[in-house]
Structure formats: structure tokens, C-alpha cells
């Protein structure tokens, strides 16, 4: 099965050097200590669906209370993930006495606890990002759209203008 090499960049804010791991389809592909504000790496995936997980781990909740990492942006092959960054649910690794249902973990990119966020994606990554970023976009024909609803809407609009112009000229 053909594989695609994907270049990834994660921009983040962090304190006290948290440990992070990138996991793709259940396999660790990159480990790093968040001691700057950006991390760049590559990974390979087979064409088709894949899971992309950002994991914060190794924090001692009793001794390292200020340690955190917050994801700011993710780029795949230099293309900004943009709003899809927020389409995730954080899965925290909480102490046994704490119920994760006590908090809302949707669209939470701040890791004060050990835990992870995960995205369902597919390769080729360019097709996936193009589909995501242009979903619902209206473009005229010969520019990549064969949306019949849009074309009919445009036809009605221009037909109305032509009819109004014809009535004025009579």
C-alpha cells in the first residue's frame, strides 16, 4: 500500500518542559519536550484514514502543578489546520478520585493534566485539507464547482436581472 510522507509543525505555549508524544494509528512517531514554542517532524501513513493524536504525559500532578502545554496551531505540509484544530475532545488522564465528566473537555487544547487530543483524518493529506477548507464554499462554474443548486441559484439571479433590464428598455 502506498505511503505518504507528511511534514508536521505544531505551535504551542508551554511551561516547565512538559513531555509530549505524537501517535499515528496507535504508533508513536515523535517524542519531544515542549521547551520552545514550535516542534517540527515528519511521519508516514498509508493512503486512507488515520488517527492523529497529540499526547501530554509524565506530569506529576502533586509536584508539578504549573506544568502545561497548550496547542496553538497545527500545520500539515505547511497548510494550517485552522478551525479543525478545535474539533476534538480532550481525553484527560485524571486521578481516580476525579470524574472527567465534571468538566467539559470539548475543543480544549490546554493540557494541564496528562491526556490527549485526537483527530480523524485521511491521506492524501492535501485532499483531506482541501475538502475540509472548501466544504460549503460557493464558486462559479469552471472553477471546480458542479453544485447544481448553486448553478440554478445563479441562473435565477441573472435571469431576474435580464428580465428587469428588458422591462426597463420597453
N, C-alpha and C positions, 0 to 999 in steps of 0.2 A: 504494500500500500504506500503511495507517495506521501512524503512528509514535507511539511512547510517549516522553514526556519523563521521564527518571529522575534524581532527585536522589541524589547520592552523597556520602558522607563517609568519609574514611579517617583513622583514628587511627594514629599512628606514633611511633616514637622514632628520632632521627637525631643524627648528629654531623658537623660540618664542612660543612653545607649541600649534601647530595647533590642531583643533578638527577634528577627523576622525570617520567615521561610515562604517561598513560593512553591505551591504544589499544583501540578497539572495532571489531571486524571489520576489522582491518588499518588503521584510520584513526585518527590522533592526534586525541583530543578534548579533552585538557587537559595542559598542561605546568606544572610547579611546582618550586620549590626547597624542599626539606624543611628549613625553618628555624624551625619551630614544633613542634606536636605533633598538628595536625589540618589536613586540607585538605578543602574543600567545593566541589563543582562539579556541573554538570548535563550530561547528554548525551542524545541521542535515538537510538532504534533502531526498526527496523521490527518489527512483530509477528512472532514466530517465534524461531528460535535465533540466538544471537550469542555471540561470544567477547569476554571482558573481560580485558585484560592490564594489569598494573602493571609498569612498566619502570624500572630504575635504570640510568642511563647517564652517560657523561662522566667517570668516575673514572679517574685516572692511578694505576695500581697501584704504581708506583715512588715517586711523590711524595706521594700522599695515602693513606697506609697506614691511617689511623684513620677515614677517611670511611666511613659506613654509613647505611643506613636499614632499620628493622625494622617491618613492618606488624603492628599490634596488633589492629585491628578494622576491618571494612568495613560500612557501612550503605547500604542502597538504600531510598529513600523512607522514611527513619527506622526501617527494620527491620534489626535486627542479622543479619548473615550467619551468625553463630555458628560452629558446628563446621565448616561447609562451607569456612571460611577455610583450614583445614588440608588440604583435599582438592585438592592441587595438587603439581606437581613444578617446582622452580625450574630454569630453563634458564640457567646461568651463561655469561657471555662470558669465557672463560679464555684465558690466554696459550697460544701454540702448543705450548709445552713441557709444559703441564699437561693431564692427561687428566681430563675431567669424570667418567668412570666410577670414578675414585679415591675419590670421595665419594658419599654418599647424599644426594640433593637433594630427596627427597620431604618434603612438609609443612615446608619450610624457608622461613620468612618473613623471615629475616635476610639482607640483601643486603650482604655485604662485598665482593663482586665486582659488576661490571656484569652485568646479567641481568634476567630477568623471571619472573613467575608468571602463570598464565592460568587462567581459569575458563570452562567451557562452560555457558551459561545460556540462558534464553528469556524472551521478552516475550509477554504482560504479566508484569512482574516480580513483582507481588503473587501471581499464581497460582503462579509458579515457587517463590517463598519459602514459600508456604503448603504446597505439595506437599512440599517438602524438609523443613520443620519438623514436619509431621504424618505423615510416612511411617511406617507401622507403629504409629501411635497407636491405642489402643483407646478408642472412645467408644460409649456406648449408642445405640440406635436413636433416631430423631427428633433426633439431634444431628449428623447428617451422615454416618453410617456405615451402609452396607448390606453390611457384611462378613458373609457367611453363616456362615463359620467361627466368627466371634466370636458371632454371634447363637445358633448351635447350642450353643456352649460355655456361654453364659449360660442357655439353656433347660435344659440338662442340670444345671447348678448349682442353679437354682431348683427344678427338678423333684425333685432329690435332697432338698433342704430340705423341700419339701412332703411328700414320701413319709415322711421321718423324723418330721415333726410328726404325720402321720396315724397312724403306728405307735405313737407315744407316747400319743396320745389314745384308743387302743383298749384 
